[in-house]
Amino acid sequence: MSTELRIRPKERDAILQSLRAGVVPRSGQQHIQVGRAAEVKALIDDVDRIAAGGAAIRFIIGEYGSGKTFFLNLVRTIALEKKLVTAHADLGPDRRLHGTGGQARSLYNELMRNVATRAKPEGGALASVVERFISTTLADARTRGVSPETVIRERLEGLSELVGGYDFAEVIAAYWRGHDTGNETLKSDAVRWLRGEFSTRTDARAALGVRTIVDDANVYDQLKLLGRFVRLSGYDGLLVCLDELVNLYKLANAKARSTNYEQILRILNDCLQGTAEGLGFLLGGTPEFLLDTRRGLYSYQALQSRLAENTFARDGLVDLSGPVIRLGNLTPEELYVLLTKLRHVYASGDPAAYLLSDEGIHAFMAHCSKRIGDAYFRTPRSTITAFVQLLAVLDQNRGTPWSDLLGGVTISRETNPDLEQVSQEDGAQNSAHGAAPSHGGDADDDLASFKL
């Protein structure tokens, strides 16, 4: 750990406020990253593969509270540094990969709002990507002595082989016309179409002269087009980060779950077979979302066969070449390093301003271990939140010994509310079907709902 590194106040506050609220900071992850070096290296290799024109997909699987979202954000930051464009979104009840009531388009809208580049890491960078494409096109047109629209058509010709490619190219050409004539409305309409904000084909045709819009049926096709387009704009590729895929696992409707898993299978096949170009996906979920053979990805046979673990990777051996990366637990030593980094961040990088000694950190960890056992480092979110709160009290009550405060530190074991909801839904369904309560360990699930 570099104790000489000073932390900017904006980064310090963003990190501490996020962690105290139990959420992942959007910036400054490099100041508090510990462990999982092999997993990070595997994802960096994926980023390099995308930048070389290939494709990649990874399922980031970890226990609730184990740091999946932090890991996804860290990889996203690395991708931005390596000249990729990123887009990220959390799935929810109204945001899915497949839907018939606007859920997939809603997910696409959220992804487009969060399009980020190195220059605009906070999102809202879609218009900047288009502007960069126009700028490079103008430079090329001047060099060759031809009209910019001719160059635009030439550069976008390769998109026509993809679904929706012709209209995509027409929209970019319309943006250029708006740029050339100073028609801000035309430029705005083009960006709105790219964001999937047109709700009817009639409106899109009147504004831009195209016959299609982004809807539930073509979201993935649109992402493939965008992956090609960002490379034409001078970036190295597109990385799409989707978190909270447990929301698909929670869907009560089996058909809705199945259609979403079919879409995941389509993406997986494209990425593994090399059909996609300059495009990568990171999908974050819990072990239940992956392994449950009734509601998880393993309930879909084609996905189970593709995502099955390497049978040779056991007894401490790992294989990070497959599509699934199981995030290992932090060790107590790694958590200790993390807490020292948080102490460093709280002091804005000034060792002289540390509020807690090394002895105090050891005592804090011992207290947490006594309260909730090994869960304090295996799913460390509660531990981190409590530690930041402890530092806050020490900061605002100077002179108070840390030993007087430890007894008042409350920390609870992480529980996954998603599993509780699924369990309640399953119980309600069983009751509705007249299922008898299970009294033995070998009761068959199929027979449990049998009735005369």
C-alpha positions in Angstrom: 0.0 0.0 0.0 1.4 3.4 -0.9 1.0 5.7 2.1 2.4 8.6 0.2 -0.6 8.7 -2.2 -2.8 11.7 -1.4 -6.6 11.3 -2.0 -8.5 14.2 -3.7 -11.4 15.4 -1.5 -14.0 14.7 -4.1 -12.8 11.1 -4.5 -12.5 10.7 -0.7 -16.0 11.8 -0.1 -17.5 9.7 -2.9 -15.8 6.6 -1.6 -16.8 7.1 2.1 -20.3 8.2 1.5 -21.0 5.2 -0.8 -19.5 2.7 1.6 -21.3 4.1 4.6 -24.6 3.7 2.7 -23.6 0.1 1.8 -23.3 0.8 -2.0 -20.4 0.7 -4.4 -18.5 3.9 -5.1 -18.6 5.0 -8.8 -15.0 6.3 -8.7 -11.8 5.8 -6.7 -12.0 1.9 -6.7 -8.3 1.7 -7.2 -7.7 3.2 -3.7 -9.5 0.3 -2.0 -9.1 -2.7 -4.3 -7.6 -5.8 -2.6 -7.2 -9.4 -3.6 -8.7 -11.2 -6.6 -5.6 -10.4 -8.7 -6.1 -13.5 -10.9 -9.7 -12.7 -11.6 -8.8 -9.1 -12.5 -6.1 -10.3 -14.8 -8.5 -12.7 -16.6 -10.9 -9.8 -17.2 -8.1 -7.6 -18.5 -7.3 -10.3 -21.0 -11.0 -10.1 -22.0 -10.8 -6.4 -22.5 -7.7 -6.8 -24.7 -9.6 -9.5 -26.7 -12.5 -7.0 -27.3 -10.1 -4.3 -28.3 -8.5 -6.6 -30.9 -12.0 -7.0 -32.5 -13.1 -10.1 -30.7 -15.9 -10.8 -28.2 -16.1 -11.9 -24.6 -18.8 -12.8 -22.1 -18.3 -13.5 -18.3 -20.8 -14.4 -15.6 -19.5 -12.8 -12.4 -20.9 -15.0 -9.6 -20.6 -14.2 -5.9 -22.5 -14.4 -2.7 -24.8 -11.6 -1.6 -22.6 -8.8 -0.2 -19.3 -10.4 -1.4 -18.3 -7.5 -3.7 -19.7 -8.5 -7.2 -20.8 -4.9 -8.0 -17.5 -3.5 -6.8 -15.7 -6.0 -9.1 -17.9 -5.1 -12.1 -17.2 -1.4 -11.5 -13.5 -2.0 -11.2 -13.4 -3.9 -14.6 -15.5 -1.1 -16.2 -13.0 1.5 -15.0 -10.1 -0.6 -16.5 -12.0 -0.9 -19.8 -12.4 2.9 -19.9 -8.7 3.4 -19.4 -8.1 1.0 -22.3 -10.1 3.1 -24.7 -13.3 1.0 -24.6 -16.8 2.5 -24.4 -18.9 1.0 -21.6 -22.6 0.8 -20.8 -24.0 -0.4 -17.6 -27.4 -1.0 -16.0 -29.0 -3.0 -13.2 -31.8 -5.4 -14.1 -35.1 -4.9 -12.3 -38.8 -5.8 -12.5 -39.2 -3.3 -15.4 -35.8 -3.9 -17.0 -35.0 -7.3 -18.6 -33.1 -8.8 -21.5 -36.4 -9.9 -23.1 -39.9 -8.6 -22.6 -43.2 -7.9 -24.4 -44.3 -4.8 -22.4 -41.3 -2.6 -23.0 -39.0 -4.2 -20.3 -36.2 -4.9 -22.8 -36.4 -1.4 -24.3 -36.4 0.1 -20.8 -33.1 -1.8 -20.1 -31.7 -0.5 -23.4 -32.7 3.1 -22.4 -30.8 2.7 -19.1 -27.7 1.4 -20.9 -27.7 4.3 -23.3 -28.1 6.8 -20.5 -25.0 5.2 -18.9 -22.8 5.0 -22.0 -19.4 6.2 -20.7 -16.0 7.0 -22.2 -12.7 7.8 -20.5 -13.5 11.5 -21.0 -17.0 11.1 -19.6 -16.8 8.3 -17.1 -20.0 9.2 -15.4 -22.2 8.4 -18.4 -24.2 10.4 -21.0 -21.4 10.0 -23.6 -23.5 8.6 -26.5 -23.7 12.0 -28.3 -19.9 12.4 -27.8 -19.3 9.1 -29.5 -21.4 10.2 -32.5 -19.6 13.5 -32.6 -16.2 11.8 -32.6 -17.3 9.7 -35.5 -18.4 12.8 -37.4 -15.1 14.6 -36.6 -12.9 11.7 -37.9 -15.1 11.5 -41.0 -14.7 15.2 -41.7 -10.9 14.8 -41.4 -10.9 11.8 -43.7 -13.2 13.7 -46.2 -10.9 16.7 -46.3 -7.8 14.5 -46.8 -9.5 12.7 -49.7 -11.3 15.7 -51.2 -14.7 14.1 -51.2 -18.0 15.0 -49.5 -18.4 13.9 -45.8 -21.7 12.1 -46.5 -19.9 9.9 -49.1 -17.3 9.0 -46.5 -20.1 8.3 -43.9 -21.8 6.0 -46.3 -18.6 4.1 -47.1 -17.6 3.7 -43.4 -21.1 2.5 -42.4 -21.5 0.2 -45.3 -20.3 -2.8 -43.2 -23.2 -2.3 -40.8 -25.7 -3.1 -43.5 -25.0 -6.9 -43.0 -26.4 -6.7 -39.5 -30.0 -6.6 -38.5 -31.1 -3.0 -38.5 -27.9 -1.8 -39.9 -29.4 0.2 -42.8 -31.6 2.3 -40.6 -28.7 2.8 -38.1 -26.6 4.2 -40.9 -29.4 6.5 -42.0 -29.7 7.9 -38.5 -26.0 8.7 -38.4 -26.3 10.3 -41.8 -29.2 12.4 -40.5 -27.0 13.5 -37.5 -24.4 14.6 -40.0 -26.9 16.7 -42.0 -28.1 18.3 -38.7 -24.4 19.0 -37.9 -23.7 20.4 -41.3 -26.8 22.7 -41.5 -27.0 23.7 -37.8 -30.3 21.8 -37.4 -30.1 21.0 -33.7 -33.6 19.3 -33.8 -32.4 16.8 -36.4 -29.3 16.1 -34.3 -31.4 15.6 -31.2 -33.8 13.3 -33.0 -30.9 11.2 -34.2 -29.5 10.8 -30.7 -33.0 10.1 -29.4 -33.4 7.2 -31.9 -30.0 5.8 -30.9 -31.1 5.9 -27.2 -34.3 4.0 -28.1 -36.5 6.9 -27.1 -38.9 6.8 -30.1 -42.0 4.9 -29.1 -43.6 4.6 -32.5 -42.3 4.0 -36.0 -44.5 6.8 -37.4 -42.7 9.4 -35.3 -39.3 8.0 -36.3 -40.2 8.1 -39.9 -41.5 11.6 -39.7 -38.4 12.8 -37.9 -35.6 10.8 -39.6 -37.0 8.9 -42.5 -36.4 5.5 -41.0 -38.9 2.7 -40.7 -37.7 1.0 -37.5 -37.2 1.9 -33.9 -35.5 0.2 -31.0 -38.0 -2.1 -29.3 -38.2 -5.2 -27.2 -37.5 -7.5 -30.2 -34.2 -5.9 -31.4 -32.3 -4.7 -28.3 -29.4 -7.1 -28.6 -29.2 -6.5 -32.4 -28.9 -2.8 -31.6 -26.1 -3.4 -29.1 -24.2 -5.4 -31.7 -24.5 -2.4 -34.1 -23.3 0.0 -31.4 -20.3 -2.3 -30.8 -19.3 -2.0 -34.4 -20.0 1.7 -34.5 -17.9 2.7 -31.5 -14.9 1.0 -33.3 -15.6 3.1 -36.4 -15.6 6.2 -34.1 -12.0 5.5 -32.9 -12.7 3.5 -29.7 -11.6 -0.1 -29.3 -14.9 -1.7 -28.5 -18.0 -1.8 -26.3 -18.3 -3.4 -22.9 -21.8 -4.0 -21.5 -22.1 -4.5 -17.8 -25.4 -5.9 -16.4 -25.8 -6.4 -12.7 -28.5 -7.8 -10.5 -29.4 -10.7 -12.8 -31.0 -12.3 -9.8 -34.1 -10.3 -10.9 -34.5 -12.9 -13.7 -34.2 -15.7 -11.1 -37.0 -13.9 -9.1 -39.5 -13.9 -12.0 -42.5 -15.9 -10.9 -43.5 -16.6 -14.5 -41.6 -19.6 -15.8 -42.1 -18.6 -19.4 -40.8 -15.1 -18.8 -37.7 -16.6 -17.1 -37.2 -19.0 -20.0 -37.4 -16.4 -22.7 -34.8 -14.2 -20.9 -32.5 -17.3 -20.5 -32.9 -17.9 -24.3 -31.7 -14.3 -24.9 -28.7 -15.0 -22.6 -28.0 -18.2 -24.6 -28.0 -16.2 -27.8 -25.5 -13.7 -26.5 -23.4 -16.4 -25.1 -23.3 -18.3 -28.4 -22.4 -15.2 -30.3 -19.6 -14.3 -28.0 -18.1 -17.8 -27.8 -18.4 -18.5 -31.5 -16.9 -15.1 -32.6 -20.1 -13.8 -34.3 -20.0 -10.6 -32.3 -17.2 -8.1 -33.0 -15.7 -5.6 -30.5 -18.3 -6.4 -28.0 -18.2 -7.8 -24.4 -20.7 -8.6 -21.7 -20.3 -8.8 -17.9 -23.3 -10.4 -16.1 -23.4 -10.3 -12.3 -25.4 -12.7 -10.2 -25.5 -14.8 -7.1 -24.8 -18.6 -7.0 -28.5 -19.3 -6.8 -29.1 -17.5 -10.1 -26.5 -19.7 -11.7 -26.9 -23.1 -10.0 -30.6 -23.5 -9.1 -31.9 -26.2 -11.4 -35.5 -25.1 -10.9 -35.3 -21.3 -11.5 -31.6 -20.5 -12.3 -29.6 -20.6 -15.4 -29.0 -24.3 -14.8 -32.8 -24.9 -15.3 -32.1 -24.2 -19.0 -30.3 -27.3 -20.3 -28.4 -25.5 -23.1 -27.0 -23.0 -20.6 -26.2 -25.6 -18.0 -24.0 -27.5 -20.5 -22.2 -24.4 -21.6 -21.7 -22.9 -18.1 -20.8 -26.2 -16.2 -17.6 -25.9 -14.1 -14.4 -27.6 -15.2 -14.4 -30.9 -13.3 -10.6 -30.8 -12.9 -10.7 -27.4 -11.1 -11.1 -28.7 -7.6 -9.2 -29.0 -4.3 -7.9 -25.4 -4.6 -7.3 -25.5 -8.4 -8.9 -22.8 -10.5 -9.8 -22.4 -14.1 -10.5 -18.8 -15.2 -10.8 -19.5 -18.9 -14.5 -20.4 -18.9 -17.4 -18.0 -19.1 -18.1 -18.3 -15.3 -15.9 -16.5 -12.8 -16.7 -17.4 -9.2 -15.5 -14.6 -7.0 -13.5 -16.1 -4.2 -13.9 -15.0 -0.6 -11.6 -12.4 0.8 -9.2 -13.8 3.4 -8.9 -12.2 6.8 -5.5 -10.9 5.7 -7.0 -9.2 2.6 -9.8 -7.7 4.7 -7.1 -6.3 7.0 -5.4 -4.6 4.1 -8.7 -3.3 2.9 -9.4 -1.7 6.3 -6.0 -0.1 6.3 -6.8 1.4 2.9 -10.1 2.7 4.2 -8.2 4.3 7.1 -5.8 5.8 4.6 -8.7 7.2 2.4 -10.5 8.7 5.5 -7.3 10.5 6.3 -7.1 11.9 2.7 -3.8 10.0 2.3 -2.0 11.6 5.2 -0.6 8.9 7.6 -0.3 11.6 10.3 -4.1 11.9 10.4 -4.9 8.3 10.9 -7.7 7.9 13.5 -7.1 4.3 14.3 -3.9 2.4 15.0 -3.1 -1.0 13.6 -3.9 -2.4 17.0 -7.3 -0.9 16.8 -8.0 -2.5 13.4 -7.0 -5.9 14.7 -9.3 -5.4 17.7 -12.2 -4.3 15.4 -11.8 -7.4 13.3 -11.7 -9.6 16.4 -14.9 -7.9 17.6 -16.6 -8.6 14.2 -15.4 -12.2 14.2 -16.9 -12.7 17.7 -20.2 -11.2 16.6 -20.8 -13.0 13.2 -18.0 -15.5 12.8 -16.2 -15.9 9.4 -19.0 -14.0 7.6 -17.2 -10.8 8.5 -14.6 -11.3 5.8 -16.5 -13.7 3.5 -19.3 -11.1 2.8 -17.6 -7.9 4.1 -20.2 -5.3 3.2 -21.6 -5.0 6.8 -18.0 -5.0 8.2 -16.9 -2.2 5.9 -20.0 -0.1 6.7 -19.4 -0.5 10.4 -15.7 0.4 10.1 -16.5 3.6 8.2 -19.1 4.5 10.9 -16.5 3.9 13.6 -14.0 6.2 11.9 -16.7 8.9 11.6 -17.3 8.8 15.3 -13.6 8.9 16.1 -13.2 11.9 13.7 -16.1 13.9 15.3 -15.2 13.0 18.9 -11.5 13.6 19.1 -9.9 12.1 22.1 -12.3 9.3 22.5 -10.4 6.0 22.8 -11.4 3.5 20.2 -11.5 0.8 22.8 -14.5 2.5 24.4 -16.4 2.4 21.2 -15.9 -1.2 20.0 -18.5 -2.7 22.3 -21.1 -0.4 20.7 -20.3 -1.5 17.1 -23.3 -3.4 15.8 -22.8 -5.7 12.9 -25.1 -8.3 11.5 -24.7 -11.3 9.1 -25.7 -10.5 5.5 -28.9 -12.2 4.3 -30.1 -12.3 0.8 -33.6 -10.7 0.6 -34.0 -12.1 -2.9 -33.9 -15.7 -1.7 -36.5 -14.9 1.0 -38.8 -13.4 -1.6 -38.4 -16.5 -3.9 -39.0 -18.8 -0.9 -42.2 -17.0 0.0 -43.4 -17.1 -3.7 -42.6 -20.9 -3.9 -44.5 -21.4 -0.6 -47.5 -19.5 -1.9 -47.5 -21.5 -5.1 -47.3 -24.8 -3.2 -50.2 -23.7 -1.0 -52.2 -22.7 -4.0 -51.6 -26.2 -5.5 -52.5 -27.9 -2.2 -49.0 -29.1 -1.5 -48.5 -30.9 1.7 -45.6 -29.6 3.9 -42.4 -31.5 3.6 -41.5 -33.6 6.6 -38.5 -35.5 5.3 -35.2 -34.8 3.6 -36.0 -37.1 0.6 -39.4 -35.8 -0.4 -39.6 -35.6 -4.2 -40.4 -32.1 -5.5 -42.6 -33.4 -8.2 -44.7 -35.5 -5.8 -44.9 -32.6 -3.3 -47.5 -30.8 -5.5 -49.4 -34.0 -6.5 -53.1 -33.9 -5.6 -56.2 -36.0 -6.4 
